[in-house]
């Protein structure tokens, strides 16, 4: 009796996606002279860079993290010179978050290096694999959107 073929979208699919993300981060950390930032730091910086002035609780909701976790990340990023906190003029108890020029430079460098790394690695694949990845991009984007929408509803 032949072994059953695994479903193409069983847990191994999520494992592959996580492995690619982890390996990309590991490769991008090589050669950095600046202190290492964890994935959560980068995610928060990217969010604040795209939504300047976002509050801590809104950032926590967007990232699906606890508010106190985001507060800790903000404190670490402020201390590192990557983020600044401004008092919300409409609610003196709330803070508005902004990235610093150092953070913008680091994010730009990270994005440039990530694009180069992925471009190099995809170029190493045969044409059929490159075409399959290109064809999968719209479906992967919809998958991410569905996961995001579902998380917002819960």
N, C-alpha and C positions, 0 to 999 in steps of 0.2 A: 504494500500500500504506500503510495507516494505521500510525502509530507505536504500538508496544506500550505498553499501560497498565502503569505500574510496579506491582509487588506492593505492597499496602498496608502490609506489614510488612517491607519491605526496609530498607536502611541509613537511608533517609530518616525512618523511624519513630524510630530512636535519635537522629537529628539533631534532630528536633523536640523530643523530650524534653529533650535537652541544651540546646537553645536556650531553652526555657521556663525551665529551672533557671538558666541563665546570666543571662537577662534579669531574672528575679525578684531574683537577688542584686544585680545592677547597680542596679535601682530601689531596693532596700532600703538600699543604701550612700548614696544621696543624702540629704543633710541630717544625716548622722551627725556628732556632735561628737567622739565617741570615736575612737581609732585604728581603722583598718580591720582586720578579721580575715578571713583567707582562709577558703575553704570548709572546708578540713581542720581549721582551728581550731574552727569552728562545729560540725562533725560530732563532734569529740572532746569539746567542751563538752557537747553534747547527750547523748552517750553517758554521760559521767561524771555528769551531772545525773540521768539515769535509773538509773544503777548506781553510786551512791556507794561508794567504796572499791575500785573495780576497779583491777587492776594494769596496768602499762604493757604487758606482753606480752599479757594478755587483751584490752586495748583495741586493740592492734595487730592481733590476730587478728580481732576483731569488725569492724574498719574495713578489713581486707585491706591493711594497710600494714606496712612493715618496722618492726621494733622500734626501730631507731635513728631512723627518721623520727618515730615517736610520741614518743620521748624528746626530740627537738628541739622538737616542738610543745609538749610539756609544759613544757620550760624556758622557751619564749617566753611561754606563758600564765601561768606562775608569776611571771616577771619583770613581766608586765603587770598582775598582781594579780587574775587571773581563775581561778586554780587554786592549790590547795595540795597539797603532797606530804607524806604521813605515812609514817614507817617502819612496815612490817608487823611487828607484835609476834611473829608466828609465824616470820618469816624476815627478820632484820635487813638482809639484802641487797636486799630488795624494798620497793617503795613502793606505797602505796595513794593513789589520787587522789580529790580532792574539789573541787567548784566553790566559789568564794567567793560571798558575797552580791552582789558587783558582777557576777559572771558570771550569777547567777540573774536579776538585774534586767535585764541585757542580753539574755539569752535570752528572757525574758518579753516585753520590748519588741520584739525581733525577731519572735517568734511572733505578737504582736498586730498588728504592722505588715504581716507577710506575709499573715495572714488578711484584713486589710482590703484590701490590694492585690489579692489573688486574688478577693475578693468583688466589688470594684469592676469588675475586668476581666471576670469571668464575667457580671456583670449587664449588661454592654454587648453581650453576645452575644444572638442571637435565641433565642426559646424552644426551637426545635428543637435548636440547638447546645448549649444548657444541658442539655436532656434527654439528649442523646447523651453529654455529659461525665459526667453523673450515672450513666447506665447503664454507662459504661465503668469506673467506679471499682472495682467488685469484681474485674473482670478485670485491671486494672492492679495492684491489691494482690496478686493471685495471681501475676502476672508477677514482681513484686518478690520475693515469697516464694520462687518457683522459682529465681530468680537467686541469692538468698541461700543457699538450701539447696545448690544446685549448687556455689557457691563454697566452701562449708564442706566438701564432699566431695572437693575437689581439693587 
